[in-house]
Amino acid sequence: MSQDENPKRFDLEDRTFAFAKHSRVLVKALPKTIGNIEDARQLVRSSGSVGANYIEANESLSKKDFILRIKICRKEAKETRYWLRLVEASDQTSLERDLLVQEAQELMNIFGAIVRKSE
């Protein structure tokens, strides 16, 4: 399927990529506390996993595999939201963190809707 046939698929790929990239930008700007260093590692992993699993879902061989991968996307978005809420943001990073928490919630909602429509 070409990008012209299903542009929404690629929009969500771009959106999850941007989410992971912005999460990494936030991590670089966080205060370097012991808690933030540990939480940031988890944040980087889970934020990248959202998009990686979405790509896997688009390459799935069966509907069952597709639904499983999308559920993993939703789970990783939820986990990312958790780590974002845990990091200690400074005055300079709190707005960016709050925007990422909101984006994580929106991605969870999108993936949840995809699961409901696919089952």
C-alpha positions, 0 to 999 in steps of 0.5 A: 500500500502506498502512502497516497492510498493510506495517508493516516497510517503515515501520519501516525507513524510521523506523530509517534516518531515526533513524540519519541524525538520530543521526549528525547529533547525533554530528557536532555533539558531535565535537571540531572538528578539521580531520579531523573537519570533513571526515569529518563532511561525508561522514558526514552525506551517507552517513548520510542517503543510506541512508534516501533510497535506501530510500525510492527503493527503495520507489517503484521501478518494477521488481524490478531497480530495487528491488534496485539501490536496496537495494544502494545502501542497503547501500553507503551504510551501509558507507560511513557505518560507514567515516566513523564509524570515522574520526572522532576521538571524545572520551570523551563521544562515543565510546559514541554513535559505537560504537552508530552503527557497530553500527547501520550494520553491522546496516543493512548486514546487513538490506539484504544479506538483502533483496538475497539474498531479492529476487534 
